[in-house]
Amino acid sequence: MQFHYTESLDIRELPAQPLEHIAEEVLAAANKGWRMVGFCGLQDHDDFHHDLSLLCLMVEDSSGMVQAWRSPMLAPDASYPAFTPRLPQAHWFEREIWEQWHITPQGHPWLKPIRFAPPLYDQHHTRPLPADTDYFTVTGSEVHEVAVGPVHAGVIEPGHFRFQCAGEKVMHLEISLGFQHRGIERALLLGPTAQSPHLIECLCGDSSIAHSTAYAALLEKLTGTAAAERGQILRRIMLELERLACHTGDLGALAGDAGFLPTSAWNGRIRGDWLNMTALVCGNRFGRGMVCPGGTVHDMDEALCDTLRQRVDTIYKDTRGALDTLFASSSSLDRMHGTGSVSRQTAQDIGMVGMAARASGLPRDARFSFPLNGFKEMRASLRTASTGDVYARACIRDKEIDDSVAIIRSDIELLRATNGASCCEHFPQSLPPHRLALSFCEGWRGMVCHIAVTDAKGRFALYKPVDPSFHNWLGLALALRGQQISDFPLCNKSFNLSYCGHDL
């Protein structure tokens, strides 16, 4: 069943279809350019036995349409023919389904846990957890293995990287996550509650605005309401400030990994300047407490608009100078060119999103394909590159910094034009029953997707946040194939994926 991303659907109208039939339809849709954004278990909390079905969701970027399928109710420990062998972008979703629900995708090429977390269906933990796992291995007289993590130096979050190498060349990298058993997805069930917005903002700290915006937009779709126009403008300003801070910091870190210390040092300071601008608007540097259903909590008066515009111009000048110096360094460019390439076809096959996908030539940007609640007016370009290497990912970031500044400047003028209007519309206190909705928000890493289904009482029978890192970790692993193991820090930083955004 198809519906537009700005709408919600009565889940009772979604017919149950055999998983074998769904697999054929999903593959046919993928061959026409649709991509998978969700494949997960949906439990009926109104039923005493908590019956489970599988929900599959795909989107088409060009039309903004969503296609949904639902399986019949499945018995515990059921199985079905895996989608992954014919549709690689399903691989992570199917591993998650197996881990959370013990539904086995038969024929999956590498079935193992992704979070090592208690199964969602087994509230009393009476069944063993699928915690034991093997690692892919390469054999040969000159092959050796290098294991890094999960404990890292400094403040890096836990993740395990296992390299199979022949000399210095990486033949295979296997990435294992799930060392933070956060339980946020479980805690969101049967909401929303007063705690829900705070949990959403903690999904991924450096993308708090992106996730809270996706959450607010999702609740608005479920209730059939719209955010205030002024609130929409303020949300976008905050999203672009979040993008500016992270792109600036990451380009500085890339410069450091390439051995170019001037930009590394400058951007560390400039990133703080962008974060301080977020604090100027809402009182904290990560934008928490800013976004709410119906619009925003905080507004900007004329004086604050003037201050923000002045600071944007000043900090952008510093940012531009630091980045122009980096891209004028032949040694830095040589270090980035040809390192960690991901082809367009590979990025398409595994379902990459965001800045990393655009660097490989895929025009995927939710700001253009799925503008928030249809709010489209935005002065920016969809930036793509073709080489898919560290240099391409750096160039995308560099160009998007220019675009973000242009968007903020334009939106400040839009705020002036709506001066006196409210930044937040009235929002209903409860959600309607039996509704399915999705929301999309282009965070700085890529498309944040939130999926919700309400039960007969208007509570969350399903709340599924999908961070862009969920789609892109395999892209990082594939970028290392054939590279020197010393290229890993540079490749890793060019993606800069989230551990906590994955470990939900």
C-alpha positions as CSV (number, residue, x, y, z in Angstrom):
1,M,0.0,0.0,0.0
2,Q,1.3,3.4,-0.9
3,F,0.8,6.8,0.8
4,H,2.6,10.2,0.7
5,Y,5.2,10.8,3.4
6,T,3.2,13.8,4.8
7,E,0.3,11.5,5.5
8,S,-0.5,8.8,8.0
9,L,-2.2,5.4,7.4
10,D,-4.7,3.4,9.3
11,I,-2.7,0.3,10.1
12,R,-5.8,-1.8,10.0
13,E,-6.1,-1.0,6.2
14,L,-2.7,-2.6,5.5
15,P,-3.4,-6.1,4.4
16,A,-1.3,-9.0,5.6
17,Q,0.8,-10.7,2.9
18,P,3.0,-13.7,3.0
19,L,6.7,-12.8,3.4
20,E,7.6,-14.6,0.2
21,H,5.2,-12.4,-1.7
22,I,6.5,-9.3,0.1
23,A,10.1,-10.2,-0.8
24,E,9.2,-10.2,-4.5
25,E,7.4,-6.9,-4.3
26,V,10.2,-5.3,-2.3
27,L,12.8,-6.5,-4.8
28,A,10.7,-5.2,-7.7
29,A,10.4,-1.8,-6.0
30,A,14.2,-1.7,-5.3
31,N,14.8,-2.4,-9.0
32,K,12.8,0.7,-9.8
33,G,14.8,2.9,-7.4
34,W,12.9,2.5,-4.1
35,R,14.9,2.0,-1.0
36,M,14.3,0.4,2.3
37,V,13.9,2.7,5.4
38,G,12.4,0.2,7.8
39,F,12.0,-3.5,8.3
40,C,11.0,-4.4,11.9
41,G,8.8,-6.3,14.2
42,L,5.3,-4.9,15.1
43,Q,3.8,-6.3,18.3
44,D,0.1,-6.1,19.1
45,H,0.1,-4.8,22.7
46,D,-3.7,-5.1,22.8
47,D,-3.5,-8.8,22.4
48,F,-2.8,-10.9,25.6
49,H,-0.3,-13.1,23.6
50,H,1.5,-10.1,22.1
51,D,1.3,-11.4,18.5
52,L,4.0,-10.3,16.2
53,S,4.1,-9.3,12.5
54,L,6.8,-7.8,10.4
55,L,6.5,-4.3,8.9
56,C,8.5,-3.4,5.8
57,L,8.7,0.2,4.5
58,M,10.3,1.7,1.4
59,V,10.5,5.2,0.0
60,E,10.9,6.7,-3.4
61,D,13.0,9.9,-3.3
62,S,11.6,11.4,-6.5
63,S,8.0,11.3,-5.5
64,G,8.0,11.4,-1.7
65,M,5.9,8.2,-1.7
66,V,6.1,5.5,1.0
67,Q,5.2,1.9,0.3
68,A,4.3,-0.4,3.2
69,W,3.9,-4.1,3.6
70,R,2.8,-6.2,6.6
71,S,3.2,-9.9,7.2
72,P,0.7,-12.2,8.9
73,M,1.1,-12.9,12.6
74,L,4.2,-15.0,13.1
75,A,4.7,-17.8,15.7
76,P,7.7,-17.6,18.0
77,D,10.9,-18.8,16.4
78,A,9.3,-18.6,12.9
79,S,11.5,-18.3,9.8
80,Y,11.2,-16.9,6.3
81,P,13.5,-16.7,3.2
82,A,15.9,-13.9,3.8
83,F,15.7,-10.7,1.6
84,T,19.4,-10.0,2.0
85,P,20.9,-12.3,-0.7
86,R,19.0,-10.4,-3.4
87,L,18.6,-7.1,-1.6
88,P,21.8,-6.3,0.4
89,Q,20.3,-3.1,2.0
90,A,18.1,-5.4,4.1
91,H,21.0,-7.1,5.8
92,W,21.2,-5.0,8.9
93,F,17.5,-4.9,9.4
94,E,17.2,-8.7,9.1
95,R,19.9,-9.2,11.7
96,E,18.1,-6.9,14.0
97,I,14.8,-8.8,13.5
98,W,16.5,-12.0,14.4
99,E,18.2,-10.6,17.5
100,Q,15.1,-8.8,18.8
101,W,12.4,-11.3,17.9
102,H,14.1,-14.7,17.1
103,I,12.5,-14.6,13.7
104,T,15.1,-16.3,11.4
105,P,15.8,-15.0,7.9
106,Q,16.9,-18.3,6.4
107,G,19.8,-17.9,3.9
108,H,21.1,-14.6,5.4
109,P,24.8,-14.6,4.6
110,W,26.1,-13.5,8.0
111,L,23.5,-13.8,10.7
112,K,24.7,-12.4,14.0
113,P,23.6,-9.9,16.6
114,I,24.1,-6.2,16.0
115,R,23.5,-5.0,19.5
116,F,23.8,-8.0,21.8
117,A,20.7,-6.8,23.6
118,P,17.9,-8.7,25.4
119,P,15.2,-9.7,22.9
120,L,12.3,-7.3,22.8
121,Y,9.7,-10.1,22.9
122,D,11.1,-11.8,25.9
123,Q,10.4,-9.4,28.8
124,H,11.6,-11.9,31.4
125,H,14.7,-13.0,29.6
126,T,13.7,-16.6,29.8
127,R,15.4,-17.5,26.5
128,P,19.2,-17.3,25.9
129,L,20.5,-14.2,24.3
130,P,22.3,-14.7,20.9
131,A,25.5,-13.3,22.3
132,D,28.1,-15.8,21.0
133,T,29.3,-15.0,17.5
134,D,32.1,-15.8,15.1
135,Y,34.2,-13.4,13.1
136,F,34.8,-13.6,9.4
137,T,38.4,-14.9,8.9
138,V,40.8,-14.9,6.0
139,T,43.5,-17.6,5.9
140,G,46.9,-17.7,4.3
141,S,50.6,-17.8,5.2
142,E,51.0,-14.0,5.2
143,V,47.6,-13.1,6.5
144,H,47.3,-11.6,10.0
145,E,44.6,-10.1,12.1
146,V,44.5,-6.8,13.9
147,A,41.8,-6.2,16.5
148,V,41.0,-2.7,17.7
149,G,38.6,-1.9,20.6
150,P,35.9,-2.0,21.8
151,V,37.7,0.1,24.5
152,H,39.4,3.1,22.9
153,A,41.6,5.9,24.1
154,G,40.1,9.2,25.2
155,V,36.4,9.8,24.9
156,I,35.7,7.6,21.9
157,E,32.6,5.4,22.4
158,P,33.0,1.6,22.3
159,G,33.2,-0.3,19.0
160,H,35.2,-3.3,17.8
161,F,37.1,-3.2,14.5
162,R,38.7,-6.5,13.3
163,F,41.0,-6.2,10.3
164,Q,42.1,-9.2,8.2
165,C,45.3,-8.0,6.5
166,A,47.9,-9.3,4.1
167,G,50.9,-7.2,5.1
168,E,49.6,-3.7,5.4
169,K,46.7,-4.2,3.0
170,V,43.2,-4.6,4.4
171,M,41.4,-7.6,2.9
172,H,38.3,-7.4,5.1
173,L,37.1,-5.2,8.0
174,E,34.4,-6.4,10.3
175,I,32.8,-3.8,12.6
176,S,31.0,-5.0,15.7
177,L,28.9,-2.5,17.7
178,G,26.2,-2.9,20.4
179,F,28.4,-2.5,23.5
180,Q,26.1,0.2,24.9
181,H,22.8,-1.5,26.0
182,R,20.9,1.7,26.1
183,G,17.3,0.4,25.8
184,I,15.9,3.6,24.4
185,E,13.7,1.9,21.8
186,R,12.2,-0.3,24.5
187,A,11.6,2.7,26.7
188,L,9.7,4.5,24.0
189,L,7.1,1.8,23.7
190,L,3.6,2.6,25.0
191,G,4.4,6.3,25.0
192,P,4.5,9.2,24.4
193,T,5.2,10.1,28.0
194,A,6.8,13.2,29.6
195,Q,10.1,11.4,29.3
196,S,9.8,10.6,25.6
197,P,11.2,14.0,24.2
198,H,14.3,13.7,26.5
199,L,14.9,10.1,25.3
200,I,14.6,11.3,21.7
201,E,17.2,14.0,22.3
202,C,19.6,11.4,23.7
203,L,19.3,9.0,20.7
204,C,22.4,10.7,19.2
205,G,23.9,13.6,21.1
206,D,25.5,15.4,18.1
207,S,22.2,15.1,16.2
208,S,19.8,16.1,19.0
209,I,18.0,18.7,16.8
210,A,17.7,16.3,13.8
211,H,16.1,13.6,16.0
212,S,13.9,15.9,18.0
213,T,12.7,17.5,14.7
214,A,11.9,14.0,13.3
215,Y,10.0,13.2,16.5
216,A,7.9,16.4,16.4
217,A,7.1,16.0,12.7
218,L,6.1,12.4,13.3
219,L,3.6,13.3,16.1
220,E,2.3,16.1,13.8
221,K,1.6,13.5,11.1
222,L,0.0,11.1,13.4
223,T,-2.4,13.8,14.6
224,G,-2.9,15.5,11.3
225,T,-1.6,18.8,12.5
226,A,1.0,21.2,11.2
227,A,3.7,23.1,12.8
228,A,3.7,26.9,12.8
229,E,5.4,28.4,9.8
230,R,7.7,30.4,12.1
231,G,8.5,27.3,14.1
232,Q,9.4,25.5,10.8
233,I,11.9,28.2,10.0
234,L,13.4,28.1,13.4
235,R,13.8,24.3,13.2
236,R,15.6,24.7,10.0
237,I,18.0,27.3,11.3
238,M,18.8,25.0,14.2
239,L,19.4,22.1,11.9
240,E,21.8,24.0,9.8
241,L,23.7,25.3,12.9
242,E,24.0,21.6,13.9
243,R,25.3,20.8,10.4
244,L,27.8,23.7,10.5
245,A,29.3,22.7,13.8
246,C,29.7,19.0,12.9
247,H,31.0,19.5,9.4
248,T,33.5,22.1,10.7
249,G,34.7,19.9,13.4
250,D,35.0,16.8,11.2
251,L,37.0,18.7,8.5
252,G,39.3,19.9,11.2
253,A,39.7,16.2,12.3
254,L,40.3,15.1,8.7
255,A,43.0,17.8,8.5
256,G,44.6,16.4,11.6
257,D,44.5,12.8,10.3
258,A,46.1,14.0,7.0
259,G,48.9,15.7,9.1
260,F,47.8,19.3,8.3
261,L,47.7,20.9,11.8
262,P,46.7,24.5,11.0
263,T,43.2,23.7,9.9
264,S,43.0,21.0,12.6
265,A,43.7,23.6,15.3
266,W,41.6,26.4,13.9
267,N,38.5,24.2,13.3
268,G,38.5,22.9,16.8
269,R,38.0,26.4,18.0
270,I,35.5,27.4,15.2
271,R,33.3,24.3,15.9
272,G,32.8,25.7,19.4
273,D,31.8,29.1,17.9
274,W,29.0,27.4,15.9
275,L,27.9,25.4,18.9
276,N,27.7,28.6,21.0
277,M,25.3,30.1,18.4
278,T,22.9,27.2,19.1
279,A,23.2,28.0,22.8
280,L,22.5,31.6,22.0
281,V,19.1,30.6,20.7
282,C,18.0,28.0,23.2
283,G,20.4,28.0,26.1
284,N,22.5,24.9,25.4
285,R,25.0,24.0,22.8
286,F,23.2,20.8,21.5
287,G,19.8,22.3,21.0
288,R,17.9,20.3,23.6
289,G,14.6,21.7,24.7
290,M,14.3,23.7,21.4
291,V,11.9,21.6,19.3
292,C,8.4,20.5,20.3
293,P,5.3,19.2,18.5
294,G,3.7,22.2,16.8
295,G,6.9,24.2,16.4
296,T,9.6,25.3,18.8
297,V,9.8,26.3,22.4
298,H,12.1,29.2,21.9
299,D,11.7,32.1,19.5
300,M,14.1,34.8,18.1
301,D,13.2,38.5,18.4
302,E,14.6,41.2,16.2
303,A,17.6,41.8,18.3
304,L,18.6,38.2,18.4
305,C,18.1,37.9,14.6
306,D,20.6,40.8,14.2
307,T,23.1,39.2,16.6
308,L,22.8,35.8,14.9
309,R,23.3,37.3,11.4
310,Q,26.4,39.2,12.6
311,R,27.9,36.1,14.2
312,V,27.1,33.9,11.3
313,D,29.0,36.3,9.0
314,T,32.0,36.5,11.3
315,I,32.3,32.8,12.0
316,Y,31.7,31.8,8.4
317,K,34.6,34.1,7.4
318,D,36.9,32.2,9.9
319,T,35.6,28.9,8.7
320,R,36.1,29.7,5.0
321,G,39.7,30.8,5.7
322,A,40.5,27.6,7.5
323,L,39.0,25.4,4.9
324,D,40.5,27.3,1.9
325,T,43.9,26.8,3.6
326,L,43.3,23.0,3.8
327,F,42.1,22.6,0.2
328,A,45.1,24.6,-1.0
329,S,47.5,22.1,0.7
330,S,48.7,19.7,-2.0
331,S,50.0,17.2,0.6
332,S,46.5,17.1,2.2
333,L,44.7,16.7,-1.1
334,D,47.1,13.9,-2.1
335,R,46.4,12.1,1.2
336,M,42.6,12.3,0.6
337,H,42.4,11.5,-3.1
338,G,41.7,7.9,-3.9
339,T,41.5,6.8,-0.2
340,G,38.6,4.8,1.0
341,S,36.5,4.8,-2.2
342,V,32.9,3.5,-2.2
343,S,31.4,3.2,-5.7
344,R,28.0,4.5,-6.6
345,Q,26.8,0.9,-7.3
346,T,28.0,-0.3,-3.9
347,A,26.4,2.7,-2.1
348,Q,23.2,1.9,-3.9
349,D,23.2,-1.8,-3.1
350,I,23.8,-1.4,0.6
351,G,21.4,1.5,1.0
352,M,23.8,4.3,2.1
353,V,22.4,7.7,2.9
354,G,23.4,11.3,3.5
355,M,26.7,13.0,2.9
356,A,28.5,9.7,2.3
357,A,26.0,8.5,-0.3
358,R,26.1,11.9,-2.1
359,A,29.9,11.6,-2.2
360,S,29.4,8.4,-4.2
361,G,27.0,10.1,-6.6
362,L,23.6,9.2,-5.1
363,P,21.4,12.3,-5.0
364,R,19.9,11.5,-1.5
365,D,19.0,14.5,0.7
366,A,15.8,14.5,2.7
367,R,15.8,18.3,2.6
368,F,14.8,18.1,-1.1
369,S,13.0,14.7,-1.3
370,F,11.1,14.9,2.0
371,P,11.0,18.5,3.2
372,L,9.6,18.8,6.7
373,N,5.8,18.8,6.4
374,G,6.1,19.9,2.8
375,F,7.8,23.1,3.8
376,K,10.0,23.5,0.7
377,E,11.4,27.0,0.3
378,M,15.1,26.7,0.8
379,R,18.1,28.3,-0.9
380,A,20.6,25.5,-1.4
381,S,21.8,22.9,-3.9
382,L,21.8,19.2,-3.7
383,R,25.6,18.5,-3.6
384,T,27.0,15.3,-5.1
385,A,30.4,14.0,-6.1
386,S,31.4,10.9,-8.1
387,T,34.6,9.4,-6.7
388,G,33.2,8.3,-3.3
389,D,36.6,8.7,-1.6
390,V,37.7,10.7,1.5
391,Y,38.3,13.7,-0.8
392,A,34.7,13.6,-2.1
393,R,33.3,13.3,1.4
394,A,35.4,16.3,2.4
395,C,34.2,18.3,-0.6
396,I,30.6,17.6,0.1
397,R,31.1,18.9,3.7
398,D,32.9,21.9,2.4
399,K,30.1,22.9,0.0
400,E,27.4,22.2,2.5
401,I,28.9,24.6,4.9
402,D,28.4,27.3,2.2
403,D,24.9,26.2,1.7
404,S,24.0,26.1,5.4
405,V,25.2,29.7,5.8
406,A,23.1,30.7,2.8
407,I,20.0,28.9,4.3
408,I,20.4,30.6,7.7
409,R,20.8,34.0,6.1
410,S,17.7,33.5,4.1
411,D,15.7,32.1,7.0
412,I,16.6,35.0,9.2
413,E,14.9,37.3,6.6
414,L,11.9,34.9,6.6
415,L,11.8,35.3,10.4
416,R,11.7,39.0,10.1
417,A,8.8,38.7,7.6
418,T,6.8,36.7,10.1
419,N,7.6,38.8,13.1
420,G,4.8,38.8,15.6
421,A,3.5,35.3,14.6
422,S,3.5,32.4,17.0
423,C,6.4,29.9,16.7
424,C,4.2,27.0,18.0
425,E,0.7,25.8,17.2
426,H,-1.6,24.1,19.6
427,F,-1.0,20.3,19.7
428,P,-3.4,17.6,20.8
429,Q,-2.8,15.9,24.2
430,S,-3.3,12.4,22.8
431,L,-2.6,10.4,19.7
432,P,-5.2,8.7,17.5
433,P,-5.4,4.9,17.5
434,H,-4.2,2.5,14.8
435,R,-2.1,5.0,12.9
436,L,1.2,4.4,11.0
437,A,3.4,7.4,10.1
438,L,7.0,8.1,9.1
439,S,9.1,11.3,9.4
440,F,12.3,12.2,7.7
441,C,14.9,14.8,8.6
442,E,18.2,15.3,6.9
443,G,20.7,15.5,9.8
444,W,24.3,16.3,9.1
445,R,25.2,12.6,8.7
446,G,22.2,11.8,6.6
447,M,18.5,11.0,6.7
448,V,17.1,10.4,10.2
449,C,13.9,8.3,9.9
450,H,11.4,7.8,12.7
451,I,8.6,5.2,12.3
452,A,5.6,4.9,14.7
453,V,2.4,2.8,14.9
454,T,-0.2,3.5,17.6
455,D,-2.3,0.9,19.3
456,A,-6.0,0.9,20.1
457,K,-5.3,3.4,23.0
458,G,-3.2,5.8,21.0
459,R,0.1,4.6,22.5
460,F,3.2,3.6,20.7
461,A,2.9,-0.1,19.7
462,L,6.0,0.6,17.7
463,Y,8.5,3.5,17.8
464,K,11.5,2.9,15.5
465,P,14.2,5.5,15.2
466,V,16.7,4.8,12.4
467,D,19.9,6.9,12.6
468,P,21.8,7.3,9.3
469,S,24.7,5.4,10.9
470,F,22.5,2.3,10.8
471,H,22.8,2.4,7.0
472,N,26.4,3.5,6.6
473,W,28.6,1.4,8.9
474,L,28.9,-1.3,6.2
475,G,30.0,1.5,3.8
476,L,32.9,2.3,6.1
477,A,33.9,-1.4,6.2
478,L,33.8,-1.7,2.4
479,A,35.8,1.6,2.0
480,L,38.7,-0.1,3.7
481,R,39.0,-3.0,1.4
482,G,42.3,-2.9,-0.5
483,Q,43.5,0.1,1.6
484,Q,46.4,0.3,3.8
485,I,45.5,-0.3,7.5
486,S,47.0,3.1,8.3
487,D,44.2,4.7,6.2
488,F,41.6,3.7,8.7
489,P,41.7,6.8,10.9
490,L,41.2,9.0,7.8
491,C,38.4,6.9,6.4
492,N,36.7,6.6,9.7
493,K,36.7,10.3,10.3
494,S,35.4,11.0,6.7
495,F,32.3,9.0,7.7
496,N,32.3,9.9,11.4
497,L,29.4,7.5,12.2
498,S,27.6,7.3,15.5
499,Y,28.0,4.5,18.0
500,C,25.3,5.7,20.4
501,G,22.9,6.4,17.4
502,H,23.3,2.7,16.5
503,D,23.1,1.2,20.1
504,L,19.5,1.9,20.8
